């Protein structure tokens, strides 16, 4: 039986750029969901709307708490939420700046909490079950060079996911995360195309490859669907075995 989201309304953050969020929004639309795509780039949202007719769009910088509150105040009912928006500002530990730290936590952690609060409040008011997937990373559980802030944000996100699951479970709202390895988005291909950089990482992945975008999207769809109705509070590695070794 195919996964079907007919009759459900989904919100996907970070859905503008080519990558996990955009492909998740398109996949949800393809499986019958009404989709609201959020990005801070108007041009990216216009492109998505042309590529996937019927997708509604919201342009806002999630690091801005009040602007987010205003943008989502009249969003209407949401049944499923994908918190995908994130930034990756990589700096050596001794060179980490306050700006990079604050921006990273504002988008990668605080915005997830805020958007989820807004969505969950109306889920509870409507008395409906819901499903939330937070897009985390293998970096939440493994130290990586120059990733001190990014690893910290994703570690925090995993714990936010677990506490959300604990507190929202009685309301029939499930919350999980996906934790991918390097994903071959356009940016991923550029960043990891140098064999000197990619070989040590690939050597630590038993399946011997990085993740493709669809690997992550399929995992997100599963966790959002009724096929995972007994799964909540989980952090699902999509990493080819990286974290198992």
N, C-alpha and C positions, 0 to 999 in steps of 0.2 A: 504494500500500500504506500503510495507516494505521500510525501509531506504536503499538507494543504493548509493554507492560512486564509482561505475565503471567509469573509465576515469579520476579519480581525484588522485592527489598525496598528501600524508599526511606526515607531520613531527611531531613526538611525542618525547618530551624531557623527561628525567627521566623514560625511558621505560625498564630499565634493571631489577631492583628488582621486585619480585613478588608484585603486587599491582595495583594501578589505571593506571599508565602509561603503564605497560606491557599489562594489559588486554585491554586497549584502543587500543593499537597497534594491538593486535590480532583481536579485534572486527572490526576495520577498514579494516583489511586485509580480514576478512570473508565477509564483505559487499562490496568487490570489489575494494577497494582502493589499490594503490601502496603505500607502507609504508616505511618510513625511520625512524628507531628507534635510539635515541641518549641516551647514558649513559656514565658515567665516569668509568664504570667497564667492561673491555674487556670480562671477564668470563661470566658476566650476559648477555652480548650481544650474545656471542657464544651460550649460553643456549637458548636464545630466538630464534635465527636463526634455531636451531635444532627443537625447538618446533613449530615454525611457518615458514615453508619454504617460501622463496620469500621475506621476510623482509630484507631490506638493513639496514646496521648498521653503526653508526659513534661513535667512542669512543673519548670523550673530556670532560674536566672539565670546565663546563660553567662559573665557577668563574674566569677563565683565559680569559680575553677579547680578547687578540691577538690570543690565541690558538683557540678560538671559531671562530673568523673571518677567520682564515686559514682553519679550518675544514669545514666550511660551504661555503667557497668561490666558490666551484664548485658543490654545492648540486643540482643544476638544478631546474626546475620549482616545486613550491609547491603551492597547492590550498587550503589546510587546515592545520592549525597548532594547536597543543595542547601543551601549556607550562605547563608541569606537574612537572618538576624537582624542588625539594625543599629540604631544610634541616630544622630540628627541634631540636635546641639546647636549652634545657629548663634549666633555671637558675632563682633563686629568684632575684627580682629586685636589691637588694643591693649587689648581687654577680655577676652581669652581667660583663663579660670580654670584652675587646676591640676585642679580636680575635673572640669571639662568635658573637658579633654585626656585625663586618665587613664581616665575612663569611656568615651570615644569609642574610644580605642585598645584598651581591654580587650574591648569587644564587637565592634567592626568588624574588628579584625585578630587580636588574641591568641586570641579564642574560635574564629575560623575555623581557625587553626593547630591549636589543641588538639582541637577536634571532629574535624578531618580526621585528625590523628594517631591518635586512638582508632579511627576507622572504617578507616583504611588498614592499621593493624596487623593487624586481623582479616581484611581482604581478602587480605593477603599470606599470613597463616597458612592461609587456606582455599585459596590458590592460584587465585583467581578474578580475572577482569578487572573493572574498575570504572569509573565515570564520576562526576565531581564538577563541579558548577557553582557558582561563587561569584558572588553578586549584588553587583556593583560599581556604578559610576555614570559618567556623562560627566564628573562633577566630579573624577574621577581624572586627567583630562587637560586640564582647562580651569579656570582660576582664576575663582571666583565670589565676589562680595562677601559678607562675613560667613561664609564657608565655609572659613576657613584650616585648621581642625582637620579638618573633614569631608573636604575635598579631600585632605588629607594621609593620612587613613586609607584612602581609596579608592585613592590612588596606591600606598600600601604594599600594599594588597590585590591590585592588579594584578600587582605584582612577586612577591608570594607565590604567586599563581596560576602565573606563568611558571616559577618555580623548582620548584614542585610538579610541573608538567608535565615538566620536565627530569629530575627525580630519579625520578619514579614511572612514566614512560613505559616503561622496561625491564620493569616489573612489569605492563604492560598496563592501567595505570590512567590514564585521560585526565582532564585538568583544564583547564577553561576558565572564563571569566567572561562575564557579560552586563553591558553598561554603558548603562543607560537614561538618557534625558533625564528631565524632569519626568514623573511618571506620575500619571494621574488616578485615584488612590485617593481615598477620602473625605477624607483629610488633604490630598492634592494639590489637590483641588477647592477646599477651604477656603483653602489657602495661595496659590493662583494664580488665584483668581476675580476679583481686582481687575485690570481691563484695564490700568491704569497700570503694574502690576508685570509682568503677563504679556506685554504687547505687545512690549517690547524683546527678550524671550527668543524669542517666536514669530517675530519678524522674522529671527532668526538660524537658524531651522529651515527648510530648503528645502521640506519637505512641509507646513509651515504649521500644524502641530498638535502637541500634546503626545501622549505615548504613553498608550494604554489598558493596563490590567492584562493583558489577554489578549495584547497584543503582546509583552510580556515573557515571559509564561508559555509561549507557543508557541516562543519562542527557546530557553528553558530546556529544554523537552521535546526539541527538535531536538538540542541539544548533549548531552543525556543518552542519546539513542537511538543505535542502530547506524547510523542514516543519516548520522551525523557521525563515523564510525569512524576517519577519517584526520585529524581535527581535535583538536589539543591545544595548550595554551599560548596560545590566542587570547583576545583581549578583544573581544567582539562588540558594537559600538555598536547600540543600539536607540533611535536618537535622531533619526530623520527627516532625517539628514544634518548635524546640528549640528556634529559634530567634523570633518566633511569640508571645512568652509568657513572 
